[in-house]
Amino acid sequence: MEYVYGALLLHKLGKEVNEENVKKVVVATGEEVDESKIKSLIASLKGVDIAKELESASLVAAAPAGSSETPVEEKKSEAPKEEKKEAAAEGLSSLFG
Protein backbone atom coordinates (compact mmCIF):
# COMPACT_ATOMS: atom_id res chain seq x y z
CA MET A 1 0.00 0.00 0.00
CA GLU A 2 2.90 2.33 0.70
CA TYR A 3 3.85 2.12 -2.98
CA VAL A 4 0.41 3.32 -4.06
CA TYR A 5 0.56 6.14 -1.53
CA GLY A 6 4.00 7.07 -2.83
CA ALA A 7 2.67 7.21 -6.38
CA LEU A 8 -0.27 9.36 -5.27
CA LEU A 9 2.05 11.70 -3.40
CA LEU A 10 4.29 12.07 -6.44
CA HIS A 11 1.26 12.78 -8.61
CA LYS A 12 -0.05 15.39 -6.16
CA LEU A 13 3.32 17.14 -6.13
CA GLY A 14 3.47 17.16 -9.93
CA LYS A 15 6.46 14.81 -10.07
CA GLU A 16 6.82 11.99 -12.57
CA VAL A 17 5.51 8.69 -11.26
CA ASN A 18 8.30 6.28 -12.16
CA GLU A 19 10.25 3.47 -10.48
CA GLU A 20 13.08 5.69 -9.29
CA ASN A 21 10.81 8.32 -7.71
CA VAL A 22 8.52 5.79 -6.02
CA LYS A 23 11.60 4.03 -4.64
CA LYS A 24 12.88 7.34 -3.22
CA VAL A 25 9.57 8.00 -1.49
CA VAL A 26 9.45 4.53 0.06
CA VAL A 27 13.08 4.74 1.19
CA ALA A 28 12.37 8.13 2.76
CA THR A 29 9.71 6.52 4.95
CA GLY A 30 12.22 4.02 6.30
CA GLU A 31 10.56 0.99 4.74
CA GLU A 32 12.39 -1.75 2.88
CA VAL A 33 11.96 -1.51 -0.88
CA ASP A 34 10.49 -4.40 -2.85
CA GLU A 35 11.60 -3.78 -6.43
CA SER A 36 9.05 -6.21 -7.87
CA LYS A 37 6.14 -4.36 -6.24
CA ILE A 38 7.39 -1.05 -7.61
CA LYS A 39 7.80 -2.50 -11.11
CA SER A 40 4.33 -4.02 -10.93
CA LEU A 41 2.78 -0.74 -9.79
CA ILE A 42 4.48 1.30 -12.49
CA ALA A 43 3.44 -1.25 -15.13
CA SER A 44 -0.15 -1.09 -13.86
CA LEU A 45 -0.16 2.71 -14.03
CA LYS A 46 1.19 2.83 -17.58
CA GLY A 47 -1.33 4.73 -19.70
CA VAL A 48 -3.56 5.59 -16.73
CA ASP A 49 -4.63 9.19 -16.19
CA ILE A 50 -4.32 9.34 -12.40
CA ALA A 51 -6.15 12.67 -12.12
CA LYS A 52 -9.11 11.32 -14.05
CA GLU A 53 -9.22 8.14 -11.97
CA LEU A 54 -9.09 10.11 -8.72
CA GLU A 55 -11.91 12.34 -9.94
CA SER A 56 -14.14 9.39 -10.83
CA ALA A 57 -13.34 7.73 -7.49
CA SER A 58 -14.34 10.94 -5.69
CA LEU A 59 -17.63 11.07 -7.59
CA VAL A 60 -18.48 7.50 -6.63
CA ALA A 61 -17.65 8.13 -2.97
CA ALA A 62 -19.73 11.33 -2.92
CA ALA A 63 -22.82 9.78 -4.55
CA PRO A 64 -25.76 9.80 -2.12
CA ALA A 65 -27.41 6.54 -1.22
CA GLY A 66 -30.99 5.98 -2.38
CA SER A 67 -33.16 6.77 0.65
CA SER A 68 -36.48 5.53 -0.75
CA GLU A 69 -35.38 1.91 -1.03
CA THR A 70 -33.59 1.60 2.29
CA PRO A 71 -36.65 0.94 4.51
CA VAL A 72 -37.89 -1.81 2.20
CA GLU A 73 -34.53 -3.55 2.28
CA GLU A 74 -34.39 -3.29 6.05
CA LYS A 75 -37.80 -4.94 6.36
CA LYS A 76 -36.64 -7.79 4.13
CA SER A 77 -33.50 -8.32 6.18
CA GLU A 78 -35.41 -8.51 9.49
CA ALA A 79 -37.31 -11.68 8.57
CA PRO A 80 -34.23 -13.88 8.02
CA LYS A 81 -32.81 -12.78 11.38
CA GLU A 82 -35.92 -14.00 13.14
CA GLU A 83 -35.77 -17.29 11.24
CA LYS A 84 -32.11 -17.72 12.20
CA LYS A 85 -32.96 -17.15 15.87
CA GLU A 86 -35.73 -19.74 15.70
CA ALA A 87 -33.45 -22.24 13.97
CA ALA A 88 -30.77 -21.66 16.57
CA ALA A 89 -33.28 -22.15 19.39
CA GLU A 90 -34.43 -25.42 17.83
CA GLY A 91 -30.85 -26.61 17.59
CA LEU A 92 -30.20 -25.81 21.23
CA SER A 93 -33.39 -27.53 22.37
CA SER A 94 -32.34 -30.73 20.61
CA LEU A 95 -29.16 -30.74 22.67
CA PHE A 96 -31.03 -30.61 25.96
CA GLY A 97 -34.29 -32.29 25.17
N, C-alpha and C positions, 0 to 999 in steps of 0.2 A: 504494500500500500504506500510505503514511503516513496517508491519510485513514481507512482502516479501523482502524489502530492508534489514531488519535485518538478515533474513536468508541468503541472498546473501553476506552480510558482514561477517557473521560467516563462511560461506563456503570459502570466499576469504582468511580469516585469518587462515584457517585450523582447526577451532574449530568445535565441534559437533553441528549440527543443531538439537536442541531439544527444548521442551517447556520452560525449565528453562533458557536456554541461549538466546532464542528469547525474552523472557520476560525481561531479564536483559538489553538487547539492547534497547528495547522500553522504559523501565523505565529511562534509561540513557539519552534519548532524551527529557524527561520531559512530554511525552504523557501519557494519561491514558491507562491502559492495559485492553484489552477485552480478557478474558481467552478463550472464545468460538472461536474467530478468530484465536488465536494461536493454539488451539487444531485442528481446521479445516485445518490450513496451514500445520502443522506437519503431520496430517493424509494424506493430499494430496501429501506430499513429500516422504512418505514412499515408499521405493523401487525405487526412482527416482535417477538417476545419474546426479547430478546437473551440473557437469563439462561437461558431454556429451551434455546435453540440452543447456547449454550456447554456446557450440561450434556450434551446429546445428543452433541455433538462429543467431549467428554471420555470418554463411555462408549464410543464407537466406537474411540477411540485406545487405551483401556485394555483392550479385548477381547483375550483371549489367542488366539494362532493355533492352529489345529488341528494337534496334533503327530502324530496317527496317520496322516494323509494325506501328510505332507511327504516321507517316504522314497520313497513310490511315485511321487510327482511328480518327485523328483530322478532316479530311475531312468529315467523316461520322457524326461527332458530330456538325459540322457547320450547316448542313441542318435543323436539328430540332430546332436550335436556331432561324433561320429565320422564320420557321413556327410558333414558339411561339410568335414572335414579331408581325407577321401578325394577328394571332388569338387575341392577346391582343389589337391590333389596331381596329379590327372589333368589339370587345366587347366595347371599348370606344366609337366608333362611334354610336353604338346603344343607348348609354346613351344620346347622344346629338343630335341625328338625327332622 
